[in-house]
Amino acid sequence: MKSSEFDNIVIVGGGLSGLTLGILLRQRDVPVTILEAQSYPRHKVCGEFLCGKAPDILNEMGVLDLLHDRGAVWCRKMTFLNGHQSSGMLQIPKAALCISRYLLDDILASEFTRLGGCLRTGVRFSGAFSYPGVIRATGRIPLTKPSPQKWV
């Protein structure tokens, strides 16, 4: 898939950052296509504990109520586990939002397409990330030289 096939912004990667950016751009009537190699919704552990500014951004996007309607809950305490060790219950400074990644992906992807965004799943981008209008939101750091480590 080359960016010249599109007359709009192309976001490569439809995870949390790609979908969020896509929604924010569509809310401003910017034409956007998101290319995602996988399909929706999907089960992943990451993204199920949204803290810091994330809940505020979701609220500004207008999707926080959708998340609550689908089962998101607020969390004010947490514990760190490592094998058989536990930190015990810890109070967190600001409430975090907890929702399954499966539901979160489904809600964000549905909102993006409802706003008129083009979501293409099962598609890998084969163009250059230096093309104008192409945004990398893959969550992976590109390697510039061979590395003995498989994952970063």
Kinemage of the C-alpha trace (Angstrom):
@kinemage 1
@onewidth
@group {chain A} dominant
@subgroup {mainchain}
@vectorlist {calphas} color= white
{ca met a 1} P 0.000 0.000 0.000
{ca lys a 2} L 1.572 3.290 -1.078
{ca ser a 3} L 0.522 6.698 0.252
{ca ser a 4} L 0.047 7.972 -3.309
{ca glu a 5} L -3.102 5.809 -3.417
{ca phe a 6} L -4.699 8.139 -0.854
{ca asp a 7} L -5.700 11.802 -0.924
{ca asn a 8} L -5.695 12.113 2.845
{ca ile a 9} L -3.752 11.475 6.035
{ca val a 10} L -2.628 7.855 6.338
{ca ile a 11} L -2.097 6.511 9.837
{ca val a 12} L -0.108 3.288 9.847
{ca gly a 13} L -1.182 1.353 12.921
{ca gly a 14} L -4.673 1.184 14.346
{ca gly a 15} L -3.887 0.657 18.008
{ca leu a 16} L -4.766 3.080 20.765
{ca ser a 17} L -2.647 5.964 19.458
{ca gly a 18} L -3.610 5.502 15.806
{ca leu a 19} L -7.335 5.263 16.529
{ca thr a 20} L -7.203 8.205 18.944
{ca leu a 21} L -5.412 10.408 16.422
{ca gly a 22} L -7.807 9.254 13.699
{ca ile a 23} L -10.848 10.197 15.805
{ca leu a 24} L -9.404 13.595 16.714
{ca leu a 25} L -8.638 14.359 13.054
{ca arg a 26} L -12.080 13.196 11.866
{ca gln a 27} L -13.701 15.433 14.503
{ca arg a 28} L -11.968 18.277 12.637
{ca asp a 29} L -13.174 16.967 9.234
{ca val a 30} L -9.688 15.866 8.143
{ca pro a 31} L -9.868 12.889 5.744
{ca val a 32} L -8.075 9.931 7.358
{ca thr a 33} L -7.319 6.346 6.443
{ca ile a 34} L -5.984 3.981 9.106
{ca leu a 35} L -4.107 0.887 7.967
{ca glu a 36} L -4.026 -1.898 10.549
{ca ala a 37} L -2.283 -5.215 9.923
{ca gln a 38} L -4.560 -7.087 12.359
{ca ser a 39} L -8.349 -7.172 12.721
{ca tyr a 40} L -10.745 -5.736 15.326
{ca pro a 41} L -11.566 -6.261 18.040
{ca arg a 42} L -8.639 -8.127 19.532
{ca his a 43} L -7.627 -9.361 22.935
{ca lys a 44} L -4.473 -7.754 24.323
{ca val a 45} L -3.366 -7.090 27.857
{ca cys a 46} L -1.859 -3.658 27.167
{ca gly a 47} L -4.230 -0.726 27.248
{ca glu a 48} L -6.592 -2.107 29.897
{ca phe a 49} L -5.456 0.340 32.601
{ca leu a 50} L -5.749 3.911 31.346
{ca cys a 51} L -4.212 6.433 33.709
{ca gly a 52} L -2.659 9.871 33.707
{ca lys a 53} L -4.115 12.094 30.994
{ca ala a 54} L -5.725 9.234 29.049
{ca pro a 55} L -9.187 9.462 30.704
{ca asp a 56} L -9.211 13.243 30.177
{ca ile a 57} L -8.348 12.814 26.492
{ca leu a 58} L -11.066 10.167 26.081
{ca asn a 59} L -13.521 12.574 27.686
{ca glu a 60} L -12.467 15.407 25.339
{ca met a 61} L -12.934 13.001 22.410
{ca gly a 62} L -16.478 12.323 23.579
{ca val a 63} L -16.021 8.568 24.036
{ca leu a 64} L -15.772 8.299 27.821
{ca asp a 65} L -19.530 7.746 28.213
{ca leu a 66} L -19.404 5.040 25.513
{ca leu a 67} L -16.683 3.283 27.489
{ca his a 68} L -18.689 3.474 30.722
{ca asp a 69} L -21.787 2.182 28.943
{ca arg a 70} L -19.776 -0.842 27.772
{ca gly a 71} L -18.356 -1.684 31.210
{ca ala a 72} L -15.373 0.558 31.959
{ca val a 73} L -14.842 1.115 35.693
{ca trp a 74} L -12.739 3.520 37.737
{ca cys a 75} L -9.843 2.180 39.774
{ca arg a 76} L -8.277 4.073 42.679
{ca lys a 77} L -6.072 1.310 44.072
{ca met a 78} L -3.630 -1.148 42.539
{ca thr a 79} L -1.024 -3.718 43.423
{ca phe a 80} L 2.185 -4.810 41.704
{ca leu a 81} L 2.718 -8.554 41.431
{ca asn a 82} L 5.976 -10.334 40.716
{ca gly a 83} L 5.726 -14.069 40.903
{ca his a 84} L 4.621 -14.789 44.457
{ca gln a 85} L 5.489 -11.296 45.731
{ca ser a 86} L 3.039 -8.424 46.054
{ca ser a 87} L 3.471 -4.743 46.797
{ca gly a 88} L 0.214 -4.779 48.718
{ca met a 89} L -2.644 -2.451 47.913
{ca leu a 90} L -1.438 1.006 46.820
{ca gln a 91} L -3.490 4.176 46.451
{ca ile a 92} L -2.928 5.858 43.073
{ca pro a 93} L -2.896 9.657 42.835
{ca lys a 94} L -5.566 9.902 40.125
{ca ala a 95} L -8.255 7.386 39.257
{ca ala a 96} L -7.502 5.148 36.293
{ca leu a 97} L -10.013 3.746 33.835
{ca cys a 98} L -10.160 -0.038 33.455
{ca ile a 99} L -11.712 -1.683 30.405
{ca ser a 100} L -10.886 -4.751 28.351
{ca arg a 101} L -8.703 -3.989 25.352
{ca tyr a 102} L -11.173 -5.987 23.260
{ca leu a 103} L -13.958 -3.532 24.099
{ca leu a 104} L -11.705 -0.477 23.900
{ca asp a 105} L -10.517 -1.358 20.387
{ca asp a 106} L -14.087 -2.081 19.299
{ca ile a 107} L -15.416 1.233 20.641
{ca leu a 108} L -12.602 3.357 19.213
{ca ala a 109} L -12.699 1.629 15.807
{ca ser a 110} L -16.488 2.024 15.649
{ca glu a 111} L -16.278 5.708 16.619
{ca phe a 112} L -13.600 6.346 13.985
{ca thr a 113} L -15.693 4.793 11.215
{ca arg a 114} L -18.882 6.483 12.507
{ca leu a 115} L -17.088 9.796 12.022
{ca gly a 116} L -16.347 8.884 8.402
{ca gly a 117} L -12.824 7.558 8.757
{ca cys a 118} L -11.627 4.764 6.494
{ca leu a 119} L -10.358 1.792 8.519
{ca arg a 120} L -8.585 -0.871 6.475
{ca thr a 121} L -7.701 -3.990 8.422
{ca gly a 122} L -5.457 -6.823 7.307
{ca val a 123} L -3.345 -4.314 5.365
{ca arg a 124} L 0.362 -3.671 5.762
{ca phe a 125} L 1.818 -0.364 4.608
{ca ser a 126} L 4.609 -0.891 2.066
{ca gly a 127} L 5.444 2.725 1.277
{ca ala a 128} L 7.963 5.015 2.897
{ca phe a 129} L 7.140 6.589 6.225
{ca ser a 130} L 8.736 9.773 4.897
{ca tyr a 131} L 5.841 10.325 2.454
{ca pro a 132} L 3.890 13.523 3.219
{ca gly a 133} L 0.757 12.768 5.237
{ca val a 134} L 1.937 9.368 6.510
{ca ile a 135} L 1.992 8.972 10.289
{ca arg a 136} L 3.582 5.975 11.964
{ca ala a 137} L 1.548 4.800 14.974
{ca thr a 138} L 2.806 1.244 15.082
{ca gly a 139} L 4.132 1.269 18.631
{ca arg a 140} L 7.355 -0.269 17.423
{ca ile a 141} L 10.686 1.473 17.238
{ca pro a 142} L 12.174 1.050 13.756
{ca leu a 143} L 15.639 -0.448 13.786
{ca thr a 144} L 18.184 1.499 11.737
{ca lys a 145} L 20.789 -1.243 11.902
{ca pro a 146} L 20.674 -4.959 12.682
{ca ser a 147} L 20.341 -5.684 16.368
{ca pro a 148} L 21.032 -8.905 18.252
{ca gln a 149} L 17.775 -8.312 20.159
{ca lys a 150} L 14.589 -9.368 18.442
{ca trp a 151} L 12.306 -7.058 20.474
{ca val a 152} L 12.852 -3.519 21.654
